[in-house]
Amino acid sequence: MRFATAGSAMQPTPATSTHPRHGERGATLIVALIAVVALLGIGMVTMLTVRSDTVASGADRFQQVAMYAAESGAAAGVDFLRNNCSTSASSPLYSALVEPNNVAPQSPGSIVGNSQQPGQTQNPFTASPNTWYQVVVLNNPDDTGYVAGDDKDGVVILRSTGYGPNETRVTIELQVRLPECISTFCATEFAQKNQSSYNTAYAQACSTQAVQAGNGRTVQMGGAF
C-alpha cells in the first residue's frame, strides 16, 4: 500500500483554462488585415476612376479644340468662295476650283490659314499648340459636270478638317452655293444673249430651284448665315 506524503499532497493540480475566447486568439489581427486590404482596394478603384474621368475630360477638350478649328476653317472657306465665284463663260461658277471626279481635290492656299502648320506665321491658333485646319473644295456628285470637273450648278462641297492636340481630328462638310453669282452668271452670259447651248449645259445653275434657298445643310452666301 502506498501513501501520499505530505509534500506530494501539497502540490497544486495543473489548472485547465475554461475561458470562452481561448480559441479566438489572433482573430483581431485577421480582421484588421482584411479591413486594410478592403480600404486599399477601394482606394485603387477610386484612383482609377478619377484617372479615367481625367483622361475622358482631356479627350473631350481636345475634340472641342479640333471642332473649333474645323469650324474656323469652314468659315474661312465660305469667305473665300464668296469672293471666287466666276461669271465667265470660259470657267463659270466654281469650275476653276473643282477636279474631275473629285480626284486630288484642291486645297486653295488663298483661304486664310489653310494648311498652316502650328508654328507658322499664318496659323491663326498661335495660342493653341498643335491646332490647325485644312480646307478642300469638292464638286457635288449630282452636278452634270462632276466627271469632267466643271461646276454647272453653282454648288460645291466645302470639307474642313480641324486638327487639335493629341492628334485629335474633326471633319465637317458644308454644301455651298452663292445665289447672287448664279443669278448674275445666268443673266449676263446666257439668258440675255439667248445662247441656248449654254442654257442647256448649265440648266441646273440657271434653274429657279438652284437660285432659291437650299436645304438645311446648305450655306446660302450673300447674307446672314
CYANA upper distance limits for C-alpha pairs under 8 A (distance plus 0.5 A):
  4 ALA  CA      8 SER  CA      6.74
  4 ALA  CA      9 ALA  CA      6.85
  5 THR  CA      9 ALA  CA      6.69
  6 ALA  CA     10 MET  CA      6.92
  7 GLY  CA     11 GLN  CA      7.40
 17 SER  CA     22 HIS  CA      8.34
 18 THR  CA     22 HIS  CA      8.23
 21 ARG  CA     25 ARG  CA      7.73
 26 GLY  CA     30 ILE  CA      7.09
 27 ALA  CA     31 VAL  CA      6.74
 28 THR  CA     32 ALA  CA      6.64
 29 LEU  CA     33 LEU  CA      6.72
 30 ILE  CA     34 ILE  CA      6.75
 31 VAL  CA     35 ALA  CA      6.69
 32 ALA  CA     36 VAL  CA      6.71
 33 LEU  CA     37 VAL  CA      6.67
 34 ILE  CA     38 ALA  CA      6.63
 35 ALA  CA     39 LEU  CA      6.67
 36 VAL  CA     40 LEU  CA      6.65
 37 VAL  CA     41 GLY  CA      6.69
 38 ALA  CA     42 ILE  CA      6.72
 39 LEU  CA     43 GLY  CA      6.60
 40 LEU  CA     44 MET  CA      6.70
 41 GLY  CA     45 VAL  CA      6.72
 42 ILE  CA     46 THR  CA      6.61
 43 GLY  CA     47 MET  CA      6.61
 44 MET  CA     48 LEU  CA      6.64
 45 VAL  CA     49 THR  CA      6.59
 46 THR  CA     50 VAL  CA      6.66
 47 MET  CA     51 ARG  CA      6.59
 48 LEU  CA     52 SER  CA      6.53
 49 THR  CA     53 ASP  CA      6.66
 50 VAL  CA     54 THR  CA      6.63
 51 ARG  CA     55 VAL  CA      6.71
 52 SER  CA     56 ALA  CA      6.64
 53 ASP  CA     57 SER  CA      6.50
 54 THR  CA     58 GLY  CA      6.66
 55 VAL  CA     59 ALA  CA      6.68
 56 ALA  CA     60 ASP  CA      6.68
 57 SER  CA     61 ARG  CA      6.74
 58 GLY  CA     62 PHE  CA      6.68
 59 ALA  CA     63 GLN  CA      6.64
 60 ASP  CA     64 GLN  CA      6.69
 61 ARG  CA     65 VAL  CA      6.82
 62 PHE  CA     66 ALA  CA      6.81
 62 PHE  CA    164 GLY  CA      6.37
 62 PHE  CA    165 PRO  CA      6.18
 62 PHE  CA    166 ASN  CA      7.69
 62 PHE  CA    168 THR  CA      6.85
 63 GLN  CA     67 MET  CA      6.57
 63 GLN  CA    164 GLY  CA      7.40
 63 GLN  CA    168 THR  CA      6.59
 63 GLN  CA    169 ARG  CA      7.65
 63 GLN  CA    170 VAL  CA      7.73
 64 GLN  CA     68 TYR  CA      6.58
 65 VAL  CA     69 ALA  CA      6.75
 65 VAL  CA    131 THR  CA      8.00
 65 VAL  CA    163 TYR  CA      8.33
 65 VAL  CA    164 GLY  CA      6.08
 65 VAL  CA    165 PRO  CA      8.19
 66 ALA  CA     70 ALA  CA      6.69
 66 ALA  CA    131 THR  CA      7.52
 66 ALA  CA    162 GLY  CA      5.31
 66 ALA  CA    163 TYR  CA      5.35
 66 ALA  CA    164 GLY  CA      4.84
 66 ALA  CA    165 PRO  CA      8.23
 66 ALA  CA    168 THR  CA      6.82
 66 ALA  CA    169 ARG  CA      6.20
 66 ALA  CA    170 VAL  CA      6.15
 67 MET  CA     71 GLU  CA      6.64
 67 MET  CA    162 GLY  CA      6.56
 67 MET  CA    163 TYR  CA      8.49
 67 MET  CA    169 ARG  CA      8.29
 67 MET  CA    170 VAL  CA      6.09
 67 MET  CA    171 THR  CA      8.24
 68 TYR  CA     72 SER  CA      6.59
 68 TYR  CA    162 GLY  CA      7.79
 69 ALA  CA     73 GLY  CA      6.70
 69 ALA  CA    131 THR  CA      7.35
 69 ALA  CA    132 TRP  CA      6.62
 69 ALA  CA    133 TYR  CA      6.34
 69 ALA  CA    161 THR  CA      8.19
 69 ALA  CA    162 GLY  CA      5.10
 69 ALA  CA    163 TYR  CA      7.09
 69 ALA  CA    164 GLY  CA      7.96
 70 ALA  CA     74 ALA  CA      6.71
 70 ALA  CA    133 TYR  CA      6.49
 70 ALA  CA    134 GLN  CA      8.45
 70 ALA  CA    160 SER  CA      5.85
 70 ALA  CA    161 THR  CA      5.58
 70 ALA  CA    162 GLY  CA      4.32
 70 ALA  CA    163 TYR  CA      7.93
 70 ALA  CA    170 VAL  CA      6.96
 70 ALA  CA    171 THR  CA      6.88
 70 ALA  CA    172 ILE  CA      7.13
 71 GLU  CA     75 ALA  CA      6.71
 71 GLU  CA    160 SER  CA      7.83
 71 GLU  CA    162 GLY  CA      8.06
 71 GLU  CA    172 ILE  CA      8.09
 72 SER  CA     76 ALA  CA      6.74
 72 SER  CA    133 TYR  CA      8.42
 73 GLY  CA     77 GLY  CA      6.54
 73 GLY  CA    113 GLY  CA      8.13
 73 GLY  CA    114 ASN  CA      7.56
 73 GLY  CA    133 TYR  CA      6.30
 73 GLY  CA    134 GLN  CA      7.31
 73 GLY  CA    135 VAL  CA      6.71
 73 GLY  CA    160 SER  CA      6.20
 73 GLY  CA    161 THR  CA      7.97
 73 GLY  CA    162 GLY  CA      7.78
 74 ALA  CA     78 VAL  CA      6.62
 74 ALA  CA    135 VAL  CA      7.61
 74 ALA  CA    158 LEU  CA      7.52
 74 ALA  CA    159 ARG  CA      7.82
 74 ALA  CA    160 SER  CA      5.98
 74 ALA  CA    172 ILE  CA      8.41
 74 ALA  CA    173 GLU  CA      8.47
 74 ALA  CA    174 LEU  CA      8.14
 75 ALA  CA     79 ASP  CA      6.83
 76 ALA  CA     80 PHE  CA      6.76
 76 ALA  CA    111 ILE  CA      6.55
 76 ALA  CA    112 VAL  CA      6.45
 76 ALA  CA    113 GLY  CA      8.43
 77 GLY  CA     81 LEU  CA      6.69
 77 GLY  CA    111 ILE  CA      6.39
 77 GLY  CA    112 VAL  CA      8.38
 77 GLY  CA    135 VAL  CA      7.25
 77 GLY  CA    158 LEU  CA      7.52
 78 VAL  CA     82 ARG  CA      6.67
 78 VAL  CA    158 LEU  CA      8.33
 78 VAL  CA    176 VAL  CA      8.18
 78 VAL  CA    221 MET  CA      8.22
 79 ASP  CA     83 ASN  CA      7.22
 80 PHE  CA     84 ASN  CA      6.78
 80 PHE  CA    110 SER  CA      7.89
 80 PHE  CA    111 ILE  CA      6.27
 81 LEU  CA     85 CYS  CA      6.72
 82 ARG  CA    178 LEU  CA      7.46
 82 ARG  CA    221 MET  CA      7.20
 82 ARG  CA    222 GLY  CA      7.84
 84 ASN  CA     94 TYR  CA      7.93
 85 CYS  CA     92 PRO  CA      8.13
 85 CYS  CA     93 LEU  CA      5.41
 85 CYS  CA     94 TYR  CA      6.02
 85 CYS  CA    178 LEU  CA      8.28
 85 CYS  CA    181 CYS  CA      6.89
 86 SER  CA     91 SER  CA      7.39
 86 SER  CA     92 PRO  CA      5.64
 86 SER  CA     93 LEU  CA      5.00
 86 SER  CA     94 TYR  CA      6.98
 86 SER  CA    181 CYS  CA      7.82
 86 SER  CA    185 PHE  CA      8.20
 87 THR  CA     91 SER  CA      8.21
 87 THR  CA     92 PRO  CA      5.72
 87 THR  CA     93 LEU  CA      6.37
 87 THR  CA    181 CYS  CA      7.31
 87 THR  CA    182 ILE  CA      8.26
 87 THR  CA    184 THR  CA      7.35
 87 THR  CA    185 PHE  CA      5.05
 87 THR  CA    189 GLU  CA      7.91
 88 SER  CA     92 PRO  CA      5.46
 88 SER  CA     93 LEU  CA      8.09
 88 SER  CA    185 PHE  CA      7.86
 88 SER  CA    189 GLU  CA      7.95
 89 ALA  CA    189 GLU  CA      6.91
 91 SER  CA     95 SER  CA      6.14
 91 SER  CA     96 ALA  CA      6.76
 92 PRO  CA     96 ALA  CA      8.33
 92 PRO  CA    151 ASP  CA      7.58
 92 PRO  CA    152 LYS  CA      8.11
 92 PRO  CA    185 PHE  CA      8.00
 93 LEU  CA    151 ASP  CA      6.77
 93 LEU  CA    152 LYS  CA      7.83
 93 LEU  CA    154 GLY  CA      6.09
 93 LEU  CA    181 CYS  CA      7.74
 93 LEU  CA    182 ILE  CA      7.64
 93 LEU  CA    185 PHE  CA      8.02
 94 TYR  CA     98 VAL  CA      7.29
 94 TYR  CA    150 ASP  CA      8.18
 94 TYR  CA    151 ASP  CA      6.03
 94 TYR  CA    154 GLY  CA      7.08
 94 TYR  CA    155 VAL  CA      8.38
 94 TYR  CA    156 VAL  CA      7.92
 95 SER  CA    149 GLY  CA      7.30
 95 SER  CA    150 ASP  CA      5.15
 95 SER  CA    151 ASP  CA      5.03
 95 SER  CA    152 LYS  CA      8.23
 96 ALA  CA    150 ASP  CA      8.27
 97 LEU  CA    106 GLN  CA      6.92
 97 LEU  CA    137 VAL  CA      7.04
 97 LEU  CA    138 LEU  CA      8.33
 98 VAL  CA    102 ASN  CA      7.25
 98 VAL  CA    105 PRO  CA      7.10
 98 VAL  CA    106 GLN  CA      7.22
 98 VAL  CA    137 VAL  CA      6.90
 98 VAL  CA    138 LEU  CA      6.17
 98 VAL  CA    139 ASN  CA      6.13
 98 VAL  CA    149 GLY  CA      6.18
 98 VAL  CA    150 ASP  CA      7.27
 98 VAL  CA    151 ASP  CA      7.71
 99 GLU  CA    103 VAL  CA      6.59
 99 GLU  CA    104 ALA  CA      7.51
 99 GLU  CA    105 PRO  CA      6.44
 99 GLU  CA    106 GLN  CA      7.83
 99 GLU  CA    138 LEU  CA      7.91
 99 GLU  CA    139 ASN  CA      7.91
 99 GLU  CA    148 ALA  CA      8.11
 99 GLU  CA    149 GLY  CA      5.00
 99 GLU  CA    150 ASP  CA      8.02
100 PRO  CA    146 TYR  CA      6.67
100 PRO  CA    147 VAL  CA      5.51
100 PRO  CA    148 ALA  CA      5.32
100 PRO  CA    149 GLY  CA      4.14
100 PRO  CA    150 ASP  CA      7.94
101 ASN  CA    139 ASN  CA      8.39
101 ASN  CA    141 PRO  CA      8.44
101 ASN  CA    146 TYR  CA      6.22
101 ASN  CA    147 VAL  CA      5.35
101 ASN  CA    148 ALA  CA      7.61
101 ASN  CA    149 GLY  CA      6.96
102 ASN  CA    138 LEU  CA      6.37
102 ASN  CA    139 ASN  CA      6.97
102 ASN  CA    146 TYR  CA      8.19
102 ASN  CA    149 GLY  CA      7.89
105 PRO  CA    136 VAL  CA      6.68
105 PRO  CA    137 VAL  CA      6.74
105 PRO  CA    138 LEU  CA      6.64
106 GLN  CA    136 VAL  CA      5.97
106 GLN  CA    137 VAL  CA      6.29
106 GLN  CA    138 LEU  CA      8.15
107 SER  CA    114 ASN  CA      8.09
107 SER  CA    134 GLN  CA      7.78
107 SER  CA    135 VAL  CA      6.21
107 SER  CA    136 VAL  CA      4.78
107 SER  CA    137 VAL  CA      7.01
108 PRO  CA    114 ASN  CA      7.86
108 PRO  CA    135 VAL  CA      8.06
108 PRO  CA    136 VAL  CA      7.47
108 PRO  CA    137 VAL  CA      8.44
109 GLY  CA    114 ASN  CA      6.50
109 GLY  CA    115 SER  CA      8.21
110 SER  CA    114 ASN  CA      8.05
111 ILE  CA    135 VAL  CA      8.37
112 VAL  CA    122 GLN  CA      8.30
113 GLY  CA    122 GLN  CA      6.12
113 GLY  CA    123 ASN  CA      5.78
113 GLY  CA    124 PRO  CA      6.62
113 GLY  CA    132 TRP  CA      8.37
113 GLY  CA    133 TYR  CA      7.97
114 ASN  CA    132 TRP  CA      8.48
114 ASN  CA    133 TYR  CA      6.62
114 ASN  CA    134 GLN  CA      5.76
114 ASN  CA    135 VAL  CA      6.66
115 SER  CA    132 TRP  CA      7.37
115 SER  CA    133 TYR  CA      6.23
115 SER  CA    134 GLN  CA      5.19
115 SER  CA    135 VAL  CA      7.91
116 GLN  CA    120 GLN  CA      6.63
116 GLN  CA    122 GLN  CA      6.72
116 GLN  CA    123 ASN  CA      5.51
116 GLN  CA    132 TRP  CA      6.95
116 GLN  CA    133 TYR  CA      7.79
116 GLN  CA    134 GLN  CA      8.44
117 GLN  CA    123 ASN  CA      6.87
117 GLN  CA    130 ASN  CA      8.34
117 GLN  CA    131 THR  CA      8.24
117 GLN  CA    132 TRP  CA      6.54
118 PRO  CA    123 ASN  CA      6.76
118 PRO  CA    125 PHE  CA      8.01
118 PRO  CA    126 THR  CA      7.63
118 PRO  CA    129 PRO  CA      6.89
118 PRO  CA    130 ASN  CA      5.93
118 PRO  CA    131 THR  CA      6.70
118 PRO  CA    132 TRP  CA      6.96
119 GLY  CA    123 ASN  CA      7.44
119 GLY  CA    126 THR  CA      7.40
123 ASN  CA    132 TRP  CA      7.27
124 PRO  CA    132 TRP  CA      8.19
125 PHE  CA    129 PRO  CA      7.76
125 PHE  CA    131 THR  CA      6.66
125 PHE  CA    132 TRP  CA      7.30
129 PRO  CA    164 GLY  CA      8.45
129 PRO  CA    165 PRO  CA      7.42
130 ASN  CA    163 TYR  CA      7.71
130 ASN  CA    164 GLY  CA      6.20
130 ASN  CA    165 PRO  CA      5.72
130 ASN  CA    166 ASN  CA      8.45
131 THR  CA    162 GLY  CA      7.95
131 THR  CA    163 TYR  CA      5.80
131 THR  CA    164 GLY  CA      5.06
131 THR  CA    165 PRO  CA      6.98
132 TRP  CA    162 GLY  CA      6.53
132 TRP  CA    163 TYR  CA      5.80
132 TRP  CA    164 GLY  CA      7.46
133 TYR  CA    160 SER  CA      7.32
133 TYR  CA    161 THR  CA      5.98
133 TYR  CA    162 GLY  CA      4.86
133 TYR  CA    163 TYR  CA      6.34
134 GLN  CA    160 SER  CA      6.28
134 GLN  CA    161 THR  CA      5.81
134 GLN  CA    162 GLY  CA      7.18
135 VAL  CA    158 LEU  CA      7.49
135 VAL  CA    159 ARG  CA      6.15
135 VAL  CA    160 SER  CA      4.91
135 VAL  CA    161 THR  CA      6.92
136 VAL  CA    158 LEU  CA      6.61
136 VAL  CA    159 ARG  CA      5.89
136 VAL  CA    160 SER  CA      7.13
137 VAL  CA    156 VAL  CA      7.34
137 VAL  CA    157 ILE  CA      6.43
137 VAL  CA    158 LEU  CA      5.48
137 VAL  CA    159 ARG  CA      6.93
138 LEU  CA    156 VAL  CA      6.26
138 LEU  CA    157 ILE  CA      5.43
138 LEU  CA    158 LEU  CA      6.84
138 LEU  CA    159 ARG  CA      7.98
139 ASN  CA    143 ASP  CA      7.71
139 ASN  CA    146 TYR  CA      6.79
139 ASN  CA    149 GLY  CA      8.01
139 ASN  CA    151 ASP  CA      7.30
139 ASN  CA    155 VAL  CA      7.62
139 ASN  CA    156 VAL  CA      5.26
139 ASN  CA    157 ILE  CA      6.45
140 ASN  CA    146 TYR  CA      7.46
140 ASN  CA    155 VAL  CA      7.08
140 ASN  CA    156 VAL  CA      5.94
140 ASN  CA    157 ILE  CA      6.53
141 PRO  CA    146 TYR  CA      6.31
142 ASP  CA    146 TYR  CA      7.68
143 ASP  CA    151 ASP  CA      7.34
143 ASP  CA    152 LYS  CA      6.83
143 ASP  CA    153 ASP  CA      6.69
143 ASP  CA    155 VAL  CA      8.41
143 ASP  CA    204 GLN  CA      8.43
144 THR  CA    152 LYS  CA      7.10
144 THR  CA    153 ASP  CA      8.46
145 GLY  CA    149 GLY  CA      6.32
145 GLY  CA    150 ASP  CA      5.07
145 GLY  CA    151 ASP  CA      6.26
145 GLY  CA    152 LYS  CA      6.36
146 TYR  CA    150 ASP  CA      6.66
146 TYR  CA    151 ASP  CA      7.64
151 ASP  CA    155 VAL  CA      7.73
151 ASP  CA    156 VAL  CA      8.29
152 LYS  CA    201 ALA  CA      7.85
152 LYS  CA    202 TYR  CA      5.58
152 LYS  CA    203 ALA  CA      8.22
152 LYS  CA    204 GLN  CA      6.96
152 LYS  CA    205 ALA  CA      6.27
153 ASP  CA    202 TYR  CA      7.10
153 ASP  CA    203 ALA  CA      8.07
153 ASP  CA    204 GLN  CA      5.22
153 ASP  CA    205 ALA  CA      4.26
153 ASP  CA    206 CYS  CA      8.03
153 ASP  CA    210 ALA  CA      7.40
154 GLY  CA    177 ARG  CA      6.18
154 GLY  CA    178 LEU  CA      7.45
154 GLY  CA    182 ILE  CA      6.79
154 GLY  CA    205 ALA  CA      6.10
154 GLY  CA    210 ALA  CA      8.19
155 VAL  CA    175 GLN  CA      7.35
155 VAL  CA    176 VAL  CA      6.11
155 VAL  CA    177 ARG  CA      5.16
155 VAL  CA    178 LEU  CA      8.26
156 VAL  CA    175 GLN  CA      6.33
156 VAL  CA    176 VAL  CA      5.89
156 VAL  CA    177 ARG  CA      7.10
157 ILE  CA    173 GLU  CA      7.09
157 ILE  CA    174 LEU  CA      6.08
157 ILE  CA    175 GLN  CA      4.96
157 ILE  CA    176 VAL  CA      6.48
158 LEU  CA    173 GLU  CA      6.02
158 LEU  CA    174 LEU  CA      5.57
158 LEU  CA    175 GLN  CA      6.75
158 LEU  CA    176 VAL  CA      7.45
159 ARG  CA    171 THR  CA      7.51
159 ARG  CA    172 ILE  CA      6.41
159 ARG  CA    173 GLU  CA      4.94
159 ARG  CA    174 LEU  CA      7.05
160 SER  CA    171 THR  CA      6.19
160 SER  CA    172 ILE  CA      5.97
160 SER  CA    173 GLU  CA      6.77
161 THR  CA    169 ARG  CA      7.34
161 THR  CA    170 VAL  CA      6.11
161 THR  CA    171 THR  CA      4.69
161 THR  CA    172 ILE  CA      6.94
162 GLY  CA    169 ARG  CA      6.14
162 GLY  CA    170 VAL  CA      5.69
162 GLY  CA    171 THR  CA      6.73
163 TYR  CA    167 GLU  CA      7.30
163 TYR  CA    168 THR  CA      6.24
163 TYR  CA    169 ARG  CA      5.12
163 TYR  CA    170 VAL  CA      7.15
164 GLY  CA    168 THR  CA      5.40
164 GLY  CA    169 ARG  CA      6.69
174 LEU  CA    217 ARG  CA      6.84
174 LEU  CA    218 THR  CA      6.85
174 LEU  CA    219 VAL  CA      7.29
175 GLN  CA    217 ARG  CA      6.60
175 GLN  CA    218 THR  CA      5.20
175 GLN  CA    219 VAL  CA      6.73
176 VAL  CA    218 THR  CA      5.94
176 VAL  CA    219 VAL  CA      5.41
176 VAL  CA    220 GLN  CA      6.95
176 VAL  CA    221 MET  CA      8.02
177 ARG  CA    218 THR  CA      7.74
177 ARG  CA    219 VAL  CA      7.10
177 ARG  CA    220 GLN  CA      6.30
177 ARG  CA    221 MET  CA      7.15
178 LEU  CA    182 ILE  CA      6.95
178 LEU  CA    220 GLN  CA      6.52
178 LEU  CA    221 MET  CA      5.61
178 LEU  CA    222 GLY  CA      7.15
179 PRO  CA    183 SER  CA      6.55
179 PRO  CA    210 ALA  CA      8.08
179 PRO  CA    211 VAL  CA      5.46
179 PRO  CA    212 GLN  CA      7.44
179 PRO  CA    220 GLN  CA      7.67
179 PRO  CA    221 MET  CA      7.72
179 PRO  CA    222 GLY  CA      8.04
180 GLU  CA    184 THR  CA      6.69
180 GLU  CA    211 VAL  CA      8.39
180 GLU  CA    222 GLY  CA      7.36
181 CYS  CA    185 PHE  CA      6.39
182 ILE  CA    186 CYS  CA      6.55
182 ILE  CA    205 ALA  CA      6.80
182 ILE  CA    206 CYS  CA      7.41
182 ILE  CA    211 VAL  CA      7.02
183 SER  CA    187 ALA  CA      6.54
183 SER  CA    206 CYS  CA      7.75
183 SER  CA    211 VAL  CA      7.18
184 THR  CA    188 THR  CA      6.40
185 PHE  CA    189 GLU  CA      6.22
185 PHE  CA    190 PHE  CA      8.04
186 CYS  CA    190 PHE  CA      5.85
186 CYS  CA    191 ALA  CA      6.38
186 CYS  CA    199 ASN  CA      8.48
186 CYS  CA    205 ALA  CA      8.01
186 CYS  CA    206 CYS  CA      6.07
187 ALA  CA    191 ALA  CA      5.50
187 ALA  CA    192 GLN  CA      6.27
188 THR  CA    192 GLN  CA      6.52
188 THR  CA    193 LYS  CA      7.83
189 GLU  CA    193 LYS  CA      6.98
190 PHE  CA    194 ASN  CA      6.19
190 PHE  CA    195 GLN  CA      5.76
190 PHE  CA    196 SER  CA      7.86
190 PHE  CA    198 TYR  CA      6.63
190 PHE  CA    199 ASN  CA      6.55
191 ALA  CA    195 GLN  CA      7.38
191 ALA  CA    199 ASN  CA      7.74
195 GLN  CA    199 ASN  CA      6.90
196 SER  CA    200 THR  CA      6.57
197 SER  CA    201 ALA  CA      6.68
198 TYR  CA    202 TYR  CA      6.44
199 ASN  CA    203 ALA  CA      5.98
199 ASN  CA    206 CYS  CA      7.65
202 TYR  CA    206 CYS  CA      6.77
203 ALA  CA    207 SER  CA      6.34
204 GLN  CA    210 ALA  CA      6.84
205 ALA  CA    210 ALA  CA      6.13
205 ALA  CA    211 VAL  CA      7.75
206 CYS  CA    210 ALA  CA      7.22
206 CYS  CA    211 VAL  CA      7.66
207 SER  CA    211 VAL  CA      7.15
208 THR  CA    212 GLN  CA      6.73
209 GLN  CA    213 ALA  CA      8.24
210 ALA  CA    214 GLY  CA      8.19
213 ALA  CA    220 GLN  CA      7.19
214 GLY  CA    218 THR  CA      6.13
214 GLY  CA    219 VAL  CA      8.33
214 GLY  CA    220 GLN  CA      7.78
219 VAL  CA    225 PHE  CA      7.10
220 GLN  CA    225 PHE  CA      7.18
221 MET  CA    225 PHE  CA      7.33
